[in-house]
Amino acid sequence: MVAFLIRRLIQAFIVMFVVSLIGFAIQSSLGDPLRELVGQSVSEQQRETLRDEMGLNDPFFTQYLRFGEKVLKGDLGTSYFFKQPALEVILNKLPATLELVFGAVMIISIFSIPLGVYTAIRPYNWVSRLVMGFSLIGISVPVFLTGILLTYLFAVELSWLPSFGRGETVVLFGSWETGYFTRDGLLHLLLPCITLASIMLPLFIRLIRAEMMEVLSLDYVKFAKSKGLSPLRIWLVHGLKNTMLPIITVGGMQIGTMVAYTIVTETIFQWPGMGFLFLEAVNRVDTPLIVAYLIVVGAIFVITNTLVDLIYGLVNPTVKLARQ
């Protein structure tokens, strides 16, 4: 297990190195940072002097090594717009984004597992056909259109739910701001979370259905039936449990994908999270914020994938033994 953890940490380091290299290359190609810092009022001679002092005339890899050293210390630069450390600005918006992802994951878990299992057990039932039809539509409809339709129906026409913003929040642990503990905050969360969940919910229903049908056709399930075990035990213990490995694999990767997809969802609902902040940073050419966002999202991908590999051993001990 220790050897496996060391390998995963080495892989995580390589991935983060590549992400930081891409982020730095993007930072170098988005424009002259000196222009953002001093404006147009400085003469060309003074600009060249400042560029030498800041090391902007150094070779690319020299600048990257200097950048990497700062990143290891947690310094991702200072936002041009907020005049604060870029990492601090990103982390202040992180709770709002994680709220959306957590709500979407809860919706996906609550609905995809029972619907996927039911459609696998009763594949020709009219309910199963209806669910599969809706899942096909869900896969085909882009997330921004889903968000607009939900806003028009529930916020504009019916006036049941708010259409933008985060609503009332409370502060936990001195710094973590959340809307999960207020009625107004929960109402503001519903539409964005449903919109974000609509990306992955149809995929997981169809994935669970396909894996479950394959498992139920295997010999050991037929043997369990011949022993007279109850259908519920066969479906949940012998069937669903053995479909969880591919579900965990896809789920771990898709959590990171949902963090990236929050850009669209947060824009539609004016949600004050990392995705909305990233678009504002792009519009303002705030390169330190852009790079900080890329590195934080890359770190989230790496962490979730590492946790998925560790969970493998809990779900299926043979995987853990094989990797040791």
N, C-alpha and C positions, 0 to 999 in steps of 0.2 A: 504493500500500500504506500509506503514511504517513497519507493522508487517511482511509482505511478505519479505521486504528487510532484516529485522533482521534475519528471518529464513534462507534466502539465504546466508547471511554473516556467520551464524553459520555453515551451511553446507560446505561453502567454507573453513572455518577454519579447519573443521574436515578432509576434503579431503587433504588440504595442510599439515596437521599434518601427515597423513598416507604417503603422498609422501615423506616428509622429513625423516620419520622413515625408509622407504624403501631405500632412498638415503643414509642415514647414515649406514644402515646395509650393503649395497653394498660397501661403502667406507671401512668399517671394514674388508670385506672379500676379497678385491682385492689385499691385500698385506700389507707390513709393510711401513707406511708412513715415518718412520725414515730412512729407507734404501734409499728412494728417496731423502731425504733432505741431508744426510751426506755421502752417498755412502758406499764404502767398507773399507775406510781407518781408521775407528774408531774402537777401541778395544771393546770387548764384555762388559767389565765393564763400559766403558764410554757410551755404548749404553743403558745399564740398568739404568744408572744415568739419561740420557736424557729422557728415557721413563717415569721415575718417575716424572721428572720436567714437561714434556708435558702432564702428566695425562693419558698416554696410558695404564698404568697398572690398572686404575680405573675400576670399574664395568661398564657394557654396558650402563645401564640407566643413570649412573652418567656422562659418556662421552656424551650421547645423550642430556641430559639437558644442558650441557655446549655448545654443538653444536647448539641446538635450540636457546639458548640465543644469540649466535653470528648471527644466521640466522635472528632473529628478528631485529637485528641492521644492516642487510644488508651485513654481513661478511660471505661469503661462502668459506673462505680459500684463499690461494695463489697458483696459478698455478705453478707446479713444472717446467714446460718447459718455460713459458713466464715470470716467476718471477713477475707477476702482480696479483692483486685481480681477482679471478676466475669470479666473477660476472661482473666485468668491461670487461674482455675478451669476455664473452658471449654477453654482450650488444653491444659491438663493431661490432659483427657479426650479430646481430639481424636485422638491416635494410635490409641486403642482403636477408635473409630468408623471411622476410615479403614482400619484393618485389616479390619474386616468388609466394608466397601464394596469394597476391593481384592480380597478373596477371592471375593466374589460376582461381581465383574466378570470375574475369571479363569474361574470356573465357567461363566458365561454365554458368554464368548468361546470356550472350549474345546468346548462342546457345541452352541451355537446355530448356528455357521457350518457345520460338517459336516452336521448334521441338516437345517438349512434348505436347503442345496445339494442334498443327497440327495433330500429330498422334492420338490424342484422338478424334478430330473432324472428321477426315477422316481415320479411322482405317484400311480400306481395300484398300486404295489407294496404287499404286505401290511405290510412294515416301515414304509413311509410312512404307511399308514392307521393303524398302531399309534401312531406318533409323533404324528400329528395328533390322535388320540383323547386321548392323555395330555396334550398341550398344551392341549386344550380343558378337560380336568379341572383342569389347573394354573391356568388363568386363572380358573376358577370358585371354587376353594377359597381362602378368605381366609388371609392369612399367619399369623395367630395360631393357626389350626387346624393348618396345616402344621407349625408349630413344636411344638405340643403332641403331634401324632402322631409326629413324629420323636423327640421326647424319650421318649415312652412306649415306642416300639419299640426304639430303639438304646441308650437309657440305662437304662430300667427293666427291660424284658423281657430283652434280650440282654446288657446291661451291657458293651457294646463301647466306648461313648463317654461322657465326662462330660456331665452335664446342665446345669451352670451354672458361672459364674466364667470367669476368663481363663487360669488355669493358670500354669505357670512362664514367666517372661519374661526377656529380656536387655535391657540398655541400650546403645543405639547413639548415637554422636556426643555422648555426655555427657548427653543428656536424652530421646532418643526411645526409649520402651519398647515392645518388640515380642515377640510369641510365635511369630513365624515361624521362629525359629532354634532352637527346642527341641521335642522330641517331644511333651511334655506340652502346650505351647502350641498346637501344630498340632492335637492331638486336641480341645482345647477350642474351636478355631476351626471345626471341620468342621460341626457341627450349626447354629450360627448363620449361617455363610456359605451353607450349602445352603438354609436357610429364607429368607434374604434374597434369594438368587438365584431362588428359586421364584416371586417376584413378576414378574420380568422375562423369565426364560428362555422360557416359552411364547410371550410376545409377540414376542420376537426370532426364534424359530424360524418363526413364522407370517409375520412381516414379511419375513425373508430369502427364504422360499419364494415369497411373492407377488411380490416385486420380481424375483427370479431368473427366475420363469416369464414375467414380462412382458418382461424383457430377452432371454430366449432365443427369443422369438417375433418379434423385430425383424429387419428386412431385413439389417442388417450381420452379424448372427450367421448367417443363412442363407447370406450371401455367403462368410463364413469357412468354413462347412461345404463349400460348393461348391469352394473352393480346396484342399480336402483336408487342412485342419489337423486335428490330433489332437483327439479329444473333450475330453481333459483340458485342453488349451490353450484351447479354446473356452469350457469351463465356468469356468475360473479367471481367464483373462486378459480374455476378451471378456464373460463373463457376470458373475462375482462382482465384478470390479473396478468395473463400472458400476452395481452395486447398492449401493455403499458410501456414496454421498452421503446417501440417506435414512436408512441405518443409522447413520451418524455423527450426523445430526441428532437422531434419536430417542435414540441412546445418550448424547449429551451432556446432553440434558434429563433422562434417566432416572437419570443418576449423581446429580444433585442430588436427585431424587425418592427415591433409595435412602438418601441421607443422612437425609432426613426419616423414611423408613420404619424406620430403625434404632430409633426409639422403641419400636415394638412388639417387634421382635426382641430388643433389649437387655433389655426388661422380662421377656420369657419366659425368657431364659437368664441373667438377673441379670448382664448384661455391663456392666462399669464404663466406659461411654462417655458421649458427650454426650446421647444420647436418654434414657438412664436417669437421668442427672443432671437433665435438663429436667423429667421427671415428678416427681422429688423436689422440685425448685424450685417447681413448681406446687402440690404438696401443702403446702409450707411457706410459700407466698405470698412467695417470695424474688424480688421483682420485678427487681432488677438482673441476676440470673442468667437470668431468663426473657428479658429484653430482649437480653442478650449472646448468648444462644443464637439468637434470631431474626436478629440482625444477622450473626452468623458463618455461619449456614446460608444467609442471603441472599447473602453474599459468595461462598460456595462455588458457588451457582447462577450468579452473574454471571461468575465466573472460568471455570467449565466451559463456559458458553455462548460466551464470548469465545474460548477455546481451540478450540472446535468450529469457529467461523467461520474461524480461522486455519488449521486443518487442511484446510478445504475447498480452499484454494489448493494444497496439496500433493497431494491426491487428484485434483483436477480443475483444472488451470491456467486453463481458460477462465472458471471462476468468479472467480478472482482478477483476471483481466484485466478482466472485466466490472465488478468493484467498484472498480477503480482509475479 
